[in-house]
Amino acid sequence: MYLLKRDDGGLPRNHIIETKDVKKRSDLRESEKLKTTAERRCFRSMSSEGIEVTFREQVQRDDIAALIKRVLAG
């Protein structure tokens, strides 16, 4: 998990990257896909309570720095 500081001094954004040891998302087992779906729902629920959480999966070919930059840009 990464805490991304805000320039305006507001509460940090919680950014969670779930790493998967596969080359592409389509290689994930069905049980992993179900876990990810549950995680997304949990984090959405937290966001609705005012705790800002973003969640991304990372597979072998993904670059963590690029994922974080995309979150910061969006």
The first five atom37 places (N, CA, C, CB, O) and aatype in JSON, in Angstrom:
{
  "aatype": [12, 18, 10, 10, 11, 1, 3, 3, 7, 7, 10, 14, 1, 2, 8, 9, 9, 6, 16, 11, 3, 19, 11, 11, 1, 15, 3, 10, 1, 6, 15, 6, 11, 10, 11, 16, 16, 0, 6, 1, 1, 4, 13, 1, 15, 12, 15, 15, 6, 7, 9, 6, 19, 16, 13, 1, 6, 5, 19, 5, 1, 3, 3, 9, 0, 0, 10, 9, 11, 1, 19, 10, 0, 7],
  "atom_mask": [
    [1, 1, 1, 1, 1],
    [1, 1, 1, 1, 1],
    [1, 1, 1, 1, 1],
    [1, 1, 1, 1, 1],
    [1, 1, 1, 1, 1],
    [1, 1, 1, 1, 1],
    [1, 1, 1, 1, 1],
    [1, 1, 1, 1, 1],
    [1, 1, 1, 0, 1],
    [1, 1, 1, 0, 1],
    [1, 1, 1, 1, 1],
    [1, 1, 1, 1, 1],
    [1, 1, 1, 1, 1],
    [1, 1, 1, 1, 1],
    [1, 1, 1, 1, 1],
    [1, 1, 1, 1, 1],
    [1, 1, 1, 1, 1],
    [1, 1, 1, 1, 1],
    [1, 1, 1, 1, 1],
    [1, 1, 1, 1, 1],
    [1, 1, 1, 1, 1],
    [1, 1, 1, 1, 1],
    [1, 1, 1, 1, 1],
    [1, 1, 1, 1, 1],
    [1, 1, 1, 1, 1],
    [1, 1, 1, 1, 1],
    [1, 1, 1, 1, 1],
    [1, 1, 1, 1, 1],
    [1, 1, 1, 1, 1],
    [1, 1, 1, 1, 1],
    [1, 1, 1, 1, 1],
    [1, 1, 1, 1, 1],
    [1, 1, 1, 1, 1],
    [1, 1, 1, 1, 1],
    [1, 1, 1, 1, 1],
    [1, 1, 1, 1, 1],
    [1, 1, 1, 1, 1],
    [1, 1, 1, 1, 1],
    [1, 1, 1, 1, 1],
    [1, 1, 1, 1, 1],
    [1, 1, 1, 1, 1],
    [1, 1, 1, 1, 1],
    [1, 1, 1, 1, 1],
    [1, 1, 1, 1, 1],
    [1, 1, 1, 1, 1],
    [1, 1, 1, 1, 1],
    [1, 1, 1, 1, 1],
    [1, 1, 1, 1, 1],
    [1, 1, 1, 1, 1],
    [1, 1, 1, 0, 1],
    [1, 1, 1, 1, 1],
    [1, 1, 1, 1, 1],
    [1, 1, 1, 1, 1],
    [1, 1, 1, 1, 1],
    [1, 1, 1, 1, 1],
    [1, 1, 1, 1, 1],
    [1, 1, 1, 1, 1],
    [1, 1, 1, 1, 1],
    [1, 1, 1, 1, 1],
    [1, 1, 1, 1, 1],
    [1, 1, 1, 1, 1],
    [1, 1, 1, 1, 1],
    [1, 1, 1, 1, 1],
    [1, 1, 1, 1, 1],
    [1, 1, 1, 1, 1],
    [1, 1, 1, 1, 1],
    [1, 1, 1, 1, 1],
    [1, 1, 1, 1, 1],
    [1, 1, 1, 1, 1],
    [1, 1, 1, 1, 1],
    [1, 1, 1, 1, 1],
    [1, 1, 1, 1, 1],
    [1, 1, 1, 1, 1],
    [1, 1, 1, 0, 1]
  ],
  "atom_positions": [
    [[0.85, -1.17, 0.0], [0.0, 0.0, 0.0], [0.9, 1.23, 0.0], [-0.97, -0.01, 1.22], [1.93, 1.27, 0.66]],
    [[0.48, 2.22, -0.74], [1.2, 3.49, -0.82], [0.28, 4.6, -0.33], [1.68, 3.77, -2.27], [-0.9, 4.62, -0.67]],
    [[0.81, 5.51, 0.46], [0.07, 6.72, 0.83], [0.6, 7.84, -0.04], [0.22, 7.05, 2.36], [1.78, 8.19, 0.04]],
    [[-0.25, 8.4, -0.85], [0.15, 9.44, -1.79], [-0.23, 10.79, -1.2], [-0.5, 9.23, -3.18], [-1.42, 11.08, -1.02]],
    [[0.76, 11.62, -0.91], [0.52, 12.94, -0.32], [-0.15, 13.86, -1.32], [1.83, 13.57, 0.17], [0.09, 13.8, -2.52]],
    [[-0.99, 14.7, -0.8], [-1.66, 15.7, -1.64], [-0.89, 17.01, -1.55], [-3.13, 15.9, -1.2], [-0.37, 17.37, -0.49]],
    [[-0.83, 17.72, -2.66], [-0.16, 19.02, -2.68], [-0.9, 20.05, -1.84], [-0.04, 19.52, -4.11], [-0.29, 20.98, -1.3]],
    [[-2.24, 19.89, -1.72], [-3.03, 20.88, -0.98], [-3.06, 20.63, 0.53], [-4.44, 20.89, -1.52], [-3.74, 21.35, 1.25]],
    [[-2.34, 19.62, 1.0], [-2.29, 19.33, 2.43], [-3.46, 18.5, 2.93], [0.0, 0.0, 0.0], [-3.56, 18.25, 4.13]],
    [[-4.34, 18.08, 2.04], [-5.49, 17.26, 2.44], [-5.06, 15.86, 2.85], [0.0, 0.0, 0.0], [-3.89, 15.5, 2.77]],
    [[-6.04, 15.09, 3.28], [-5.75, 13.71, 3.67], [-5.11, 12.95, 2.52], [-7.02, 13.0, 4.13], [-5.47, 13.17, 1.36]],
    [[-4.17, 12.08, 2.82], [-3.52, 11.33, 1.75], [-4.47, 10.33, 1.1], [-2.28, 10.6, 2.29], [-5.46, 9.9, 1.69]],
    [[-4.14, 9.98, -0.11], [-4.88, 8.95, -0.83], [-4.19, 7.62, -0.55], [-4.94, 9.25, -2.37], [-2.97, 7.51, -0.65]],
    [[-4.96, 6.62, -0.2], [-4.45, 5.28, 0.01], [-4.48, 4.56, -1.34], [-5.29, 4.51, 1.09], [-5.55, 4.4, -1.94]],
    [[-3.34, 4.14, -1.8], [-3.27, 3.46, -3.09], [-2.76, 2.05, -2.86], [-2.34, 4.23, -4.09], [-1.66, 1.85, -2.37]],
    [[-3.58, 1.09, -3.22], [-3.24, -0.31, -3.0], [-2.97, -0.96, -4.35], [-4.37, -1.06, -2.24], [-3.79, -0.89, -5.27]],
    [[-1.81, -1.6, -4.45], [-1.44, -2.34, -5.65], [-1.33, -3.81, -5.27], [-0.09, -1.81, -6.27], [-0.5, -4.19, -4.45]],
    [[-2.16, -4.61, -5.86], [-2.16, -6.05, -5.64], [-1.33, -6.69, -6.75], [-3.62, -6.64, -5.6], [-1.71, -6.64, -7.92]],
    [[-0.22, -7.28, -6.37], [0.65, -7.88, -7.38], [0.24, -9.32, -7.64], [2.13, -7.82, -6.93], [-0.08, -10.07, -6.72]],
    [[0.25, -9.68, -8.89], [-0.12, -11.03, -9.31], [1.04, -11.6, -10.12], [-1.45, -11.04, -10.14], [1.62, -10.9, -10.96]],
    [[1.37, -12.84, -9.88], [2.49, -13.48, -10.55], [2.06, -14.15, -11.86], [3.14, -14.5, -9.61], [2.26, -15.35, -12.07]],
    [[1.46, -13.34, -12.72], [1.07, -13.79, -14.06], [1.48, -12.72, -15.05], [-0.47, -14.08, -14.14], [1.67, -11.56, -14.68]],
    [[1.62, -13.11, -16.3], [2.05, -12.14, -17.31], [0.93, -11.24, -17.77], [2.64, -12.87, -18.49], [1.17, -10.09, -18.15]],
    [[-0.3, -11.74, -17.76], [-1.44, -10.93, -18.18], [-2.67, -11.28, -17.36], [-1.73, -11.13, -19.69], [-2.77, -12.39, -16.82]],
    [[-3.59, -10.35, -17.26], [-4.77, -10.52, -16.4], [-5.61, -11.72, -16.8], [-5.62, -9.28, -16.45], [-6.23, -12.36, -15.94]],
    [[-5.64, -12.04, -18.07], [-6.45, -13.18, -18.51], [-5.9, -14.51, -18.0], [-6.52, -13.2, -20.04], [-6.59, -15.52, -18.07]],
    [[-4.67, -14.52, -17.48], [-4.08, -15.74, -16.92], [-4.46, -15.97, -15.46], [-2.58, -15.68, -17.04], [-4.11, -17.0, -14.89]],
    [[-5.17, -15.01, -14.85], [-5.56, -15.16, -13.45], [-6.55, -16.31, -13.27], [-6.16, -13.86, -12.92], [-7.43, -16.53, -14.1]],
    [[-6.38, -17.05, -12.16], [-7.35, -18.09, -11.81], [-8.67, -17.43, -11.44], [-6.82, -18.99, -10.64], [-8.69, -16.27, -11.01]],
    [[-9.74, -18.15, -11.59], [-11.07, -17.62, -11.27], [-11.16, -17.19, -9.81], [-12.16, -18.67, -11.58], [-11.79, -16.18, -9.49]],
    [[-10.52, -17.95, -8.91], [-10.57, -17.58, -7.48], [-9.89, -16.23, -7.24], [-9.89, -18.68, -6.62], [-10.33, -15.47, -6.38]],
    [[-8.82, -15.93, -7.98], [-8.16, -14.63, -7.84], [-9.04, -13.51, -8.37], [-6.82, -14.64, -8.58], [-9.06, -12.42, -7.8]],
    [[-9.75, -13.78, -9.44], [-10.66, -12.77, -9.99], [-11.77, -12.45, -8.99], [-11.27, -13.26, -11.32], [-12.15, -11.3, -8.83]],
    [[-12.28, -13.49, -8.32], [-13.33, -13.28, -7.31], [-12.8, -12.48, -6.12], [-13.88, -14.62, -6.84], [-13.51, -11.61, -5.6]],
    [[-11.58, -12.77, -5.68], [-10.98, -12.02, -4.57], [-10.84, -10.54, -4.95], [-9.61, -12.61, -4.19], [-11.12, -9.65, -4.14]],
    [[-10.39, -10.3, -6.16], [-10.2, -8.93, -6.62], [-11.53, -8.18, -6.65], [-9.55, -8.91, -8.01], [-11.6, -7.01, -6.28]],
    [[-12.58, -8.84, -7.1], [-13.91, -8.23, -7.12], [-14.34, -7.85, -5.7], [-14.93, -9.19, -7.76], [-14.87, -6.77, -5.49]],
    [[-14.11, -8.74, -4.74], [-14.47, -8.46, -3.35], [-13.64, -7.29, -2.8], [-14.27, -9.71, -2.49], [-14.16, -6.44, -2.09]],
    [[-12.36, -7.26, -3.12], [-11.49, -6.18, -2.66], [-11.97, -4.83, -3.2], [-10.04, -6.43, -3.09], [-12.03, -3.85, -2.47]],
    [[-12.3, -4.8, -4.48], [-12.78, -3.56, -5.09], [-14.04, -3.05, -4.37], [-13.07, -3.77, -6.58], [-14.18, -1.86, -4.11]],
    [[-14.95, -3.97, -4.07], [-16.19, -3.57, -3.37], [-15.88, -3.02, -1.98], [-17.14, -4.77, -3.25], [-16.46, -2.03, -1.56]],
    [[-14.96, -3.66, -1.29], [-14.57, -3.21, 0.05], [-13.98, -1.8, -0.01], [-13.56, -4.19, 0.68], [-14.34, -0.94, 0.79]],
    [[-13.07, -1.57, -0.95], [-12.43, -0.26, -1.05], [-13.4, 0.82, -1.5], [-11.25, -0.33, -2.01], [-13.29, 1.97, -1.08]],
    [[-14.36, 0.45, -2.36], [-15.4, 1.41, -2.75], [-16.23, 1.82, -1.54], [-16.31, 0.82, -3.85], [-16.59, 2.98, -1.38]],
    [[-16.51, 0.85, -0.7], [-17.26, 1.12, 0.52], [-16.49, 2.07, 1.43], [-17.58, -0.18, 1.26], [-17.07, 2.99, 2.0]],
    [[-15.2, 1.86, 1.56], [-14.36, 2.76, 2.36], [-14.37, 4.16, 1.79], [-12.92, 2.23, 2.44], [-14.45, 5.14, 2.53]],
    [[-14.31, 4.26, 0.47], [-14.32, 5.58, -0.18], [-15.63, 6.31, 0.11], [-14.12, 5.43, -1.7], [-15.64, 7.53, 0.28]],
    [[-16.73, 5.56, 0.15], [-18.02, 6.2, 0.43], [-18.08, 6.71, 1.88], [-19.17, 5.23, 0.17], [-18.94, 7.53, 2.21]],
    [[-17.18, 6.23, 2.73], [-17.1, 6.68, 4.12], [-16.08, 7.8, 4.3], [-16.74, 5.51, 5.03], [-15.81, 8.23, 5.42]],
    [[-15.51, 8.28, 3.19], [-14.58, 9.4, 3.26], [-13.11, 9.02, 3.28], [0.0, 0.0, 0.0], [-12.24, 9.89, 3.35]],
    [[-12.82, 7.72, 3.23], [-11.43, 7.26, 3.18], [-11.12, 6.97, 1.72], [-11.19, 5.99, 4.1], [-11.62, 5.99, 1.16]],
    [[-10.31, 7.81, 1.12], [-10.06, 7.67, -0.31], [-9.07, 6.53, -0.58], [-9.52, 8.99, -0.89], [-7.93, 6.56, -0.13]],
    [[-9.53, 5.55, -1.32], [-8.72, 4.38, -1.64], [-8.8, 4.13, -3.14], [-9.2, 3.13, -0.84], [-9.89, 4.11, -3.72]],
    [[-7.65, 3.95, -3.75], [-7.62, 3.48, -5.14], [-6.96, 2.12, -5.13], [-6.86, 4.48, -6.09], [-6.08, 1.84, -4.32]],
    [[-7.38, 1.27, -6.04], [-6.92, -0.11, -6.09], [-6.55, -0.46, -7.52], [-8.01, -1.08, -5.54], [-7.31, -0.19, -8.45]],
    [[-5.42, -1.06, -7.68], [-4.98, -1.52, -9.0], [-4.34, -2.89, -8.85], [-3.98, -0.51, -9.66], [-3.72, -3.2, -7.84]],
    [[-4.5, -3.7, -9.87], [-3.76, -4.96, -9.95], [-2.48, -4.71, -10.74], [-4.62, -6.09, -10.6], [-2.45, -3.88, -11.64]],
    [[-1.46, -5.44, -10.4], [-0.22, -5.37, -11.15], [0.16, -6.78, -11.55], [0.92, -4.69, -10.32], [0.31, -7.66, -10.71]],
    [[0.32, -6.98, -12.83], [0.84, -8.25, -13.33], [2.29, -8.04, -13.72], [0.0, -8.78, -14.54], [2.79, -6.91, -13.69]],
    [[2.97, -9.09, -14.07], [4.41, -9.03, -14.3], [4.83, -7.95, -15.29], [4.9, -10.35, -14.8], [5.89, -7.34, -15.13]],
    [[4.03, -7.71, -16.29], [4.44, -6.75, -17.32], [4.14, -5.29, -16.96], [3.76, -7.08, -18.61], [4.56, -4.38, -17.68]],
    [[3.42, -5.06, -15.84], [3.08, -3.7, -15.43], [4.2, -3.06, -14.62], [1.78, -3.71, -14.62], [4.9, -3.74, -13.86]],
    [[4.36, -1.78, -14.79], [5.35, -1.0, -14.06], [4.66, -0.26, -12.91], [6.09, 0.0, -15.01], [3.75, 0.53, -13.15]],
    [[5.1, -0.51, -11.67], [4.46, 0.11, -10.5], [4.5, 1.63, -10.59], [5.13, -0.35, -9.22], [3.5, 2.3, -10.32]],
    [[5.64, 2.18, -10.96], [5.76, 3.65, -11.05], [4.74, 4.21, -12.03], [7.19, 4.06, -11.48], [4.14, 5.25, -11.76]],
    [[4.54, 3.54, -13.15], [3.56, 4.0, -14.14], [2.14, 3.93, -13.57], [3.67, 3.17, -15.43], [1.32, 4.81, -13.82]],
    [[1.84, 2.87, -12.81], [0.51, 2.76, -12.19], [0.26, 3.92, -11.24], [0.38, 1.42, -11.45], [-0.82, 4.51, -11.25]],
    [[1.24, 4.23, -10.41], [1.1, 5.33, -9.46], [0.94, 6.66, -10.18], [2.29, 5.39, -8.51], [0.12, 7.49, -9.78]],
    [[1.72, 6.89, -11.24], [1.61, 8.14, -12.0], [0.22, 8.29, -12.59], [2.66, 8.19, -13.12], [-0.32, 9.39, -12.62]],
    [[-0.38, 7.18, -13.05], [-1.73, 7.25, -13.61], [-2.74, 7.65, -12.53], [-2.12, 5.89, -14.24], [-3.68, 8.41, -12.8]],
    [[-2.56, 7.14, -11.33], [-3.47, 7.49, -10.23], [-3.34, 8.97, -9.93], [-3.17, 6.64, -8.97], [-4.34, 9.67, -9.77]],
    [[-2.11, 9.45, -9.84], [-1.88, 10.86, -9.53], [-2.41, 11.78, -10.62], [-0.4, 11.11, -9.32], [-2.88, 12.88, -10.32]],
    [[-2.35, 11.35, -11.86], [-2.84, 12.16, -12.97], [-4.36, 12.2, -13.02], [-2.3, 11.63, -14.29], [-4.95, 13.17, -13.49]],
    [[-5.01, 11.13, -12.55], [-6.45, 11.04, -12.65], [-7.11, 11.45, -11.44], [0.0, 0.0, 0.0], [-8.34, 11.44, -11.36]]
  ]
}
